[in-house]
Amino acid sequence: MHSLKRMLLGLLIIAAIAAAGTLIPRPLLPRPSLAADGAARQVLVLSNPIHTDLAFPLDDETLARFPFLEASGLPVRHPLARWVIFGWGGRSFYLETPSWAELKALPVLRSLTVDQSVMHVEVLGEIDLNNPAVYSLSVGEDDFAHMAGTIAESFRMAGGKPEVIFGRSYGRSDLFFEANGRFNALLGCNTWTARVLRDGGLRTGFWNPLPASLTLSLSLFNK
């Protein structure tokens, strides 16, 4: 009975912390966009039940900011290519779980402790903006540049370029790269996404470990 009470108390504490992390904005006060000319760029947050990615329009400006995309062999010039997707996550879980059907115990265990991190980059065609798993945002040009800079800094560099992890992609239009930082469940892929968004002038929750927490805080604190 005492063990059950302790477990329930622990779950209540975690739930309270998660709620506070969603409802307390970070930063506490909003700031104006850095853009001075009124120009805006569209950025998408793509969610599944446990993970978020960021999608940038696959245009000349994005290619100029990430020149290694084409050099690494990604099909960025394909006539149907429209978006490039960036995601940061745990090495074991990311590389060994291309689909839910292939979920294994060891990658899950590593994600609950500490794991090395990787970047996943994928080229996509049209994305249905009405899909509930897609959250669309508009940021100024300078804010977009700050977001791109934070993403670029997440790649581990070797010889002046990101390190490709060969032979571990999910298909023909994606690649994995070595990344900076350590992954764990408390400071994982969704907190990385939130940090990139904050660097783009947006407000998130103070702590967003899950996609639902992040997208709710985005809707609460950004007009």
C-alpha angles and dihedrals in degrees: 000000000000090000091052091050091050091049092050091047090051091051091049091051092050091048091050092049091048091050092049090048090056099042099042108077124227114237095028094220126042122238130207118262114269091229113107101183100054092247116145138196126205119234125181130209109208116199141190124175094284109012142055132200132188121232123204125190108261097234136130093275093053091047090051091053093047105033092161091070093077094034090056092056101256111150095245092144095053109127092236096047111116109153140033116211124210124193134168122203152132114312098224097045095041097047098040101041110061089155138012089251088065096052112141132192098236097056089048091051092050091050089055092053123029126308139169115263135235137188119233118203123186135176116221137180124223116346121208103239090195092062108113089226090063120080114188123207135180121215135175122258094255092046089050089053090053091051092049090050092053091049092048090052089056092068117089109234128219120178091353096305137079118273112246117214099221123213097017104091123122094228145330097301103051141063138187122227133190110260140203121248137035123273127224134156094257095048101030143131096310095050087051090053090048092051092052090050092049090052085057092059097263126128122233134174116286090251123013112178094160134049093239090054092050098047092045092052091048090055092046100048106031123068 
